[in-house]
Structure formats: structure tokens, C-alpha cells
Amino acid sequence: MSDSQPRFRSLELAACGWSPADWQRMFYPEDLPGDWRVSYYANEFACVLLPATAWENPSVQATFWQAEVQPDFRFYLEITPQLLQGEHWQKVRGAVEKYLSPQVEGVLLTTDTAEALPSDWQTHFPMHVQQPNDWLAVMPVNAEVQTAVLRANQPLTPQALRQIFEHLQIQAGHPDVILFLDVPWGTVEHLRLMQQLYGV
């Protein structure tokens, strides 16, 4: 293996939420009804990170999301202190356990948040712990993939994208990585080109 090749063997791209940044305008067809976005997304991507702010009507949303994706589609959940302390946390918990649990592959959170989660969640779902100032989460013992979250308001430069791949090459603790994106759609297209260059 040469120095230009990453240690990881695969990089899967997915979104933070169903329509981050400018995806509504750039990724989805202009005439696509809003109710069709989840199934349209699921035809292009194999998983999604559900942000902690995504839950307005947990039972209705979870039922709809489950119905719109295939059984092999995977959900990852972002859990924040604000969500856990919010008045509708119990509704979110119930909706996840009733509708999404079989397809939930992991939970993304900080160390202090992990300790506040229900004990059955701590044992049932792999905990991907995010460290301050690092977008690559700590690899859970019982997970089959490492996760990372990349957020940017502006398109990333080729130099910044190269740094992302170099960071993964050095820091990834698992050969398979999912990179959840809250970035402009143009950056997704550039990341796909980088995947081809790196062979991942």
C-alpha cells in the first residue's frame, strides 16, 4: 500500500437529515412533491443521520420514514442534551423503539450524553461518541462501521477535501467509514470524485 492510499477501504456518503444545506434545490427535482423526498433520497443513499432537531411529530414521522424506505435502509440517530431534556424526548424514544429500532444502526452523541441515555439503548445501539473539535467519532466496540459528521456552510475547496481524506487515512480506526454530510450539494459531487481517486 502506497502512502497515497487511505487505510480505510470504503467511504459511504450520506446526509444529515433528508435535505441539508442546498440539497432541496440542487439534489431533488424541482417538481418532486415533498412527501416523495424520503423515498427519492433512499433510492440514492443507503442510510441517513436523523438530526436531534428532526423530531416535530415523532410517531407520525417515524411511521412515514419506515414506510418510505426499504428494510435494508439504515438510520443513525443524533442525540443531544437538548433532545434528552426536551419535553418530547419520551415520544421520540417511543417512536424509535416502536417503528425504527430494527433499522437503527447507531447513535451519535457526546460522552456526557451517552451516560444519560436509557440503559437499554446503551446496550442495544452502538454508541458513536463524538469528541470536541473532531468530526470523526470514536469507533464503538460493537459497530461494523466508523462514523463521521462533516458540516460546512460553503463548498469545500479541493485542498480541504484532500485534507479530509488524509485525516481519514491517519485517524480512521476501522476500514469502513460513513461520512454524514451537512454541506452544499456541490461538495458531495466533489467528494464522489475524490472517492474515485482514492479507490474508496
Secondary structure, DSSP 8 states (H G I E B T S, - for coil): --TTS-S-SEEEEEEESSS-TTHHHHTS-TT--GGGHHHHHHHH-SEEEE-GGG-SSHHHHHHHHHHHS-TT-EEEEE--HHHHHSTTHHHHHHHIIIIIGGGEEEEEE-HHHHHHS-HHHHHHS-EEE--TT-SB-B--TT-SSEEEEEE-SS---HHHHHHHHHHHHHH-SSSEEEEEEES-HHHHHHHHHHHHHHT-
